[in-house]
């Protein structure tokens, strides 16, 4: 049996950060992962460029049943702290819209940073390792059995992630460990995920595939303004991914396709100045022809403005400023960027990430009931939660 101080299950963003910090304190750290490579989700993130954090991070950018839980960790290891690490390694990066930071070259730069830090601190990382059982001993120590050997540790950190992108090795492992120790797990669902459409809508909008429109997308209590993207299966794009985390099955979403235009006023003025213009001529100035031809009745589109009643202008304006859509569902964990729900934050210390009921057991990263918005927030949570736990494990 191999004896170590700390075992971290998951060579993930949060797991590697935790390992680095724990090892800096002189702890003997062993990272275990069932995958054949460390940091797989880091490598694939951001289209291979890794959206590693955001210039503007606050608790408002996270979803949890305990919305205050993130505040402590985010304040102790901030986005500026991680940016300092990136700059210390001279990794070139750039800002995109909404303060999102991406590597100029490759996500591998971020993974290499973490792996180099692990190497410098003598962290041991063992891949292709399946954990079979975990036992807690009366003296607050743990016995971890794997497919290759057994381990004894004082501190056990679960950094195994959620259910999103199963092809990357995602599994419910972390939730099962929580349940083994009688820790509540909130029901999970896919977040930051495209919508699928009902059959009739899918057929109706099939010809719009590939069109992107800057829009405001809303549910009853949340809204985001970014691009929406029509796909062959449904709706995607940043605004759709963002709102999907707030959407419930059966709920209608509202889409303002012209957030910078008062279409009713535009149509009214146009009808006074150029009454002979056809409605479609005016609308095609604002939105792609295929979108207009799909959403607005063709007979009305061919009418001159002077033949259209004001009430019909109101109807057209409402159709484009408040297009209502009831998704059939989402594309699920297969393409989801995060998992909503997870290990109950109320069961953990917001300072140390230790389970209140089980000394020596810690949960960090996506396995927790914390999900960030699109834009680098989930990586920042990984860095912050990993760093904070690393000070105590």
C-alpha positions in Angstrom: 0.0 0.0 0.0 1.3 3.4 -1.0 1.1 6.1 1.7 0.7 9.7 0.7 -0.6 12.9 2.4 -3.2 13.9 -0.3 -5.0 12.0 -3.0 -6.7 14.0 -5.7 -9.1 12.1 -7.9 -9.2 13.9 -11.2 -6.3 15.4 -13.2 -8.7 18.3 -14.1 -8.2 22.0 -14.0 -9.3 22.2 -10.4 -7.5 19.0 -9.4 -4.2 20.1 -10.9 -4.4 23.5 -9.3 -5.2 21.9 -5.9 -2.3 19.5 -6.3 0.2 22.4 -7.0 -0.9 24.4 -4.0 -0.9 21.4 -1.6 2.5 20.4 -2.7 3.8 23.9 -2.2 3.0 23.4 1.5 5.2 20.3 1.6 2.4 17.8 1.2 3.1 14.5 -0.7 0.4 14.6 -3.4 -0.9 11.8 -5.6 -3.3 12.7 -8.5 -5.3 9.8 -10.0 -7.3 9.8 -13.2 -9.0 7.1 -15.3 -8.2 8.9 -18.5 -5.1 8.4 -20.6 -4.2 12.1 -20.6 -4.4 14.8 -18.0 -6.5 17.9 -18.6 -8.5 16.6 -21.6 -11.2 19.2 -21.2 -8.6 22.0 -20.9 -7.2 20.9 -24.3 -10.5 20.9 -26.1 -11.9 24.1 -24.5 -12.4 27.4 -26.3 -12.1 25.7 -29.7 -8.5 24.7 -28.8 -7.6 28.1 -27.4 -8.9 27.7 -23.8 -11.0 30.6 -22.5 -9.1 30.5 -19.3 -10.8 33.3 -17.4 -12.6 36.6 -17.7 -11.6 40.2 -16.8 -14.9 40.6 -15.0 -15.7 37.9 -12.5 -18.4 38.0 -9.8 -20.8 35.7 -8.0 -23.5 37.0 -10.4 -21.8 34.8 -13.1 -22.6 31.6 -11.3 -25.6 29.4 -10.8 -26.0 27.5 -7.5 -28.6 26.7 -4.9 -26.3 28.6 -2.6 -25.4 31.7 -4.7 -23.2 33.2 -2.0 -20.9 30.1 -1.7 -18.5 31.2 -4.5 -17.7 34.6 -3.1 -15.1 33.5 -0.6 -13.0 31.5 -3.1 -13.3 34.0 -5.9 -12.1 36.8 -3.6 -9.1 34.7 -2.4 -7.8 33.6 -5.7 -9.0 36.0 -8.4 -8.9 36.2 -12.1 -5.9 38.5 -11.7 -4.0 35.8 -9.8 -4.4 33.3 -12.6 -3.6 35.9 -15.2 -0.3 36.5 -13.3 0.5 32.8 -13.6 -0.2 33.0 -17.4 2.0 36.0 -17.8 4.8 34.5 -15.6 4.9 31.6 -18.2 4.9 34.2 -21.0 1.8 32.6 -22.6 0.4 35.0 -25.2 -3.3 35.7 -24.8 -6.0 38.1 -26.1 -9.3 39.5 -25.0 -12.5 38.8 -26.9 -16.0 40.3 -26.4 -17.3 40.5 -22.8 -13.9 40.3 -21.2 -13.2 36.7 -22.3 -9.5 35.8 -22.3 -8.1 33.2 -24.7 -4.7 31.8 -25.5 -3.3 33.1 -28.8 -1.8 29.8 -29.7 -3.2 26.7 -28.0 -5.0 25.4 -24.9 -1.9 23.2 -24.4 -0.1 26.3 -23.1 -2.4 26.3 -20.1 -2.1 22.6 -19.5 1.6 22.8 -19.8 1.7 25.5 -17.2 -0.2 23.3 -14.8 1.9 20.2 -15.5 5.1 22.1 -15.2 4.1 23.5 -11.8 3.1 20.0 -10.8 6.5 18.7 -11.9 8.3 21.5 -10.1 6.5 20.6 -6.8 7.0 16.8 -7.2 3.3 16.1 -7.7 2.8 12.5 -8.9 0.1 12.0 -11.6 -1.0 8.5 -12.4 -3.3 8.0 -15.4 -5.3 5.0 -16.6 -6.2 4.4 -13.0 -9.7 3.4 -12.0 -10.7 3.9 -8.4 -12.7 0.8 -7.3 -13.4 1.5 -3.6 -12.9 4.2 -1.0 -12.9 3.5 2.7 -12.7 5.9 5.6 -10.8 4.8 8.7 -11.7 5.9 12.2 -8.5 8.0 12.5 -9.8 10.3 9.7 -7.6 8.6 7.0 -8.8 7.0 3.8 -7.9 3.8 1.9 -8.3 4.1 -1.8 -8.3 0.9 -3.9 -7.6 1.1 -7.6 -7.1 -1.3 -10.5 -3.3 -1.2 -10.0 -2.6 -0.6 -6.3 -4.0 0.7 -3.0 -3.3 4.0 -1.4 -3.5 5.4 2.1 -4.0 9.2 2.6 -5.0 11.8 5.1 -6.9 14.1 2.7 -9.0 13.0 -0.2 -10.0 15.5 -2.9 -12.7 14.8 -5.4 -12.1 16.8 -8.6 -13.7 14.4 -11.0 -16.0 16.9 -12.7 -19.6 16.6 -13.9 -21.4 14.7 -16.6 -20.8 17.1 -19.6 -19.0 15.7 -22.6 -18.9 12.0 -21.8 -16.5 11.3 -24.7 -13.9 13.1 -22.6 -14.5 10.6 -19.8 -17.2 12.4 -17.8 -18.9 10.2 -15.3 -21.1 10.4 -12.1 -18.1 9.2 -10.0 -18.0 12.3 -7.8 -21.7 12.2 -7.0 -21.5 8.5 -6.0 -18.7 9.3 -3.6 -20.7 12.1 -2.1 -23.7 9.8 -1.7 -21.4 7.1 -0.1 -20.7 9.6 2.6 -24.3 10.8 2.9 -23.7 14.2 1.3 -26.6 15.6 -0.6 -26.3 15.8 -4.4 -28.7 18.2 -6.2 -30.3 16.7 -9.4 -28.1 17.3 -12.4 -28.9 18.5 -15.9 -27.0 19.8 -19.0 -26.0 23.5 -19.0 -24.5 25.8 -21.7 -26.1 23.5 -24.3 -27.9 24.0 -27.7 -31.6 23.6 -27.9 -33.4 21.0 -30.1 -36.7 21.9 -31.7 -40.1 20.2 -32.1 -40.5 18.5 -35.4 -42.7 21.2 -37.0 -40.2 23.9 -36.0 -37.2 21.9 -37.1 -38.8 21.5 -40.5 -39.8 25.2 -40.6 -36.4 26.5 -39.8 -34.3 23.9 -41.6 -33.3 26.4 -44.4 -32.0 28.9 -41.9 -29.1 26.7 -40.8 -25.8 28.7 -40.5 -27.4 32.1 -40.0 -26.3 34.0 -36.9 -28.1 37.0 -35.5 -27.2 39.3 -32.6 -30.3 39.0 -30.3 -31.6 39.3 -26.8 -32.8 35.9 -25.6 -34.9 35.7 -22.4 -36.7 33.4 -20.0 -39.1 34.8 -17.4 -36.2 35.8 -15.1 -33.0 36.0 -17.1 -31.8 37.4 -20.4 -28.6 37.5 -22.5 -27.6 39.5 -25.5 -25.2 37.7 -27.9 -25.5 35.8 -31.2 -28.0 33.1 -31.8 -27.2 30.5 -34.4 -29.7 28.5 -36.4 -28.5 24.9 -36.9 -29.7 21.9 -38.7 -31.1 20.5 -35.4 -32.2 23.6 -33.6 -30.8 26.7 -32.0 -27.3 27.4 -30.7 -24.9 30.3 -30.4 -23.6 32.1 -27.2 -27.0 33.6 -26.3 -28.7 30.3 -26.5 -26.0 28.4 -24.6 -26.2 31.0 -21.8 -30.0 31.0 -21.5 -30.1 27.2 -21.6 -28.7 27.1 -18.1 -31.8 29.0 -16.9 -34.4 27.2 -19.0 -36.8 24.6 -17.7 -38.4 21.9 -19.9 -41.6 23.1 -21.4 -40.8 26.8 -20.9 -41.0 29.3 -23.7 -38.1 31.5 -24.6 -38.4 35.0 -26.0 -36.0 36.3 -28.7 -35.6 39.9 -29.7 -34.1 39.7 -33.2 -33.8 43.5 -33.5 -32.5 44.8 -30.1 -31.2 48.1 -31.6 -34.2 48.9 -33.7 -37.6 50.2 -33.0 -39.2 48.4 -35.9 -42.7 49.8 -35.3 -41.5 53.3 -35.6 -39.3 52.4 -38.6 -42.2 50.9 -40.4 -44.5 53.8 -39.6 -41.9 56.4 -40.9 -41.2 54.4 -44.0 -44.9 54.1 -44.8 -45.2 57.9 -44.7 -42.0 58.6 -46.7 -42.1 55.7 -49.2 -45.6 54.3 -49.2 -45.0 52.3 -52.4 -42.2 50.2 -50.8 -43.1 46.6 -50.2 -42.9 45.4 -46.6 -40.2 42.8 -47.5 -38.0 45.5 -48.9 -37.9 47.3 -45.5 -37.5 44.2 -43.4 -34.7 42.7 -45.6 -32.7 45.8 -44.6 -32.7 44.6 -41.0 -32.6 40.8 -41.1 -31.5 38.1 -43.5 -34.1 37.4 -46.3 -34.4 33.8 -45.3 -35.3 34.7 -41.7 -37.9 37.3 -42.7 -39.4 34.9 -45.3 -39.7 32.2 -42.7 -41.1 34.3 -39.9 -43.5 36.6 -41.7 -46.4 35.7 -43.9 -45.4 35.8 -47.6 -48.6 37.5 -48.7 -48.1 40.3 -46.3 -44.4 40.7 -47.3 -45.4 41.4 -50.9 -47.8 44.2 -50.0 -46.8 47.9 -50.3 -46.6 49.7 -47.0 -49.5 51.9 -47.8 -51.8 48.9 -48.0 -50.9 47.6 -44.6 -52.8 48.6 -41.5 -51.0 50.0 -38.4 -52.2 47.0 -36.4 -50.4 44.7 -38.9 -47.2 46.7 -38.4 -47.6 46.1 -34.7 -48.0 42.4 -35.3 -44.9 42.2 -37.5 -42.9 44.2 -35.0 -44.0 41.9 -32.2 -43.0 38.8 -34.2 -39.5 40.1 -34.6 -39.0 41.9 -31.3 -40.6 39.1 -29.3 -40.3 35.9 -31.2 -41.5 33.2 -28.9 -40.1 29.7 -29.2 -40.7 26.6 -27.1 -37.7 24.3 -27.4 -38.2 20.5 -27.6 -35.3 20.0 -25.3 -31.5 20.3 -25.3 -28.8 18.3 -27.0 -27.9 16.9 -23.5 -24.6 16.2 -21.8 -23.0 15.1 -25.2 -22.4 18.7 -26.1 -23.1 20.6 -22.8 -20.2 22.7 -21.5 -21.2 22.3 -17.9 -23.3 20.2 -15.6 -26.0 22.0 -13.5 -26.5 20.7 -10.0 -24.1 18.4 -8.1 -22.6 18.2 -4.6 -24.6 20.4 -2.2 -22.5 23.5 -1.3 -24.2 23.7 2.1 -22.5 20.4 3.0 -19.0 22.0 2.4 -16.9 24.7 4.0 -16.7 27.7 1.6 -13.2 28.4 3.1 -11.6 24.9 2.9 -14.0 22.9 0.7 -14.0 20.1 3.3 -17.2 18.2 3.8 -18.7 19.3 7.1 -19.7 15.8 8.0 -16.6 14.0 6.9 -13.2 15.2 8.0 -10.5 15.0 5.3 -12.9 14.7 2.4 -13.0 17.7 -0.1 -14.9 18.5 -3.3 -13.8 21.1 -5.8 -14.6 22.2 -9.4 -17.5 21.2 -11.5 -18.6 18.2 -9.3 -20.1 20.9 -7.0 -23.4 22.5 -7.4 -21.8 25.5 -9.1 -22.0 26.3 -12.8 -20.5 29.4 -14.5 -21.7 31.3 -17.5 -20.0 31.0 -20.8 -16.9 33.1 -21.0 -14.2 31.7 -18.8 -16.1 31.6 -15.6 -16.0 27.8 -15.2 -12.2 27.7 -15.5 -12.0 30.6 -13.0 -14.1 28.5 -10.6 -11.7 25.6 -11.1 -8.7 27.7 -10.4 -10.3 29.4 -7.3 -11.7 26.3 -5.7 -8.6 24.3 -6.4 -6.3 26.9 -5.0 -8.3 27.4 -1.9 -8.7 23.7 -1.1 -4.9 23.4 -1.7 -4.2 25.6 1.3 -5.9 23.1 3.6 -5.7 19.6 2.3 
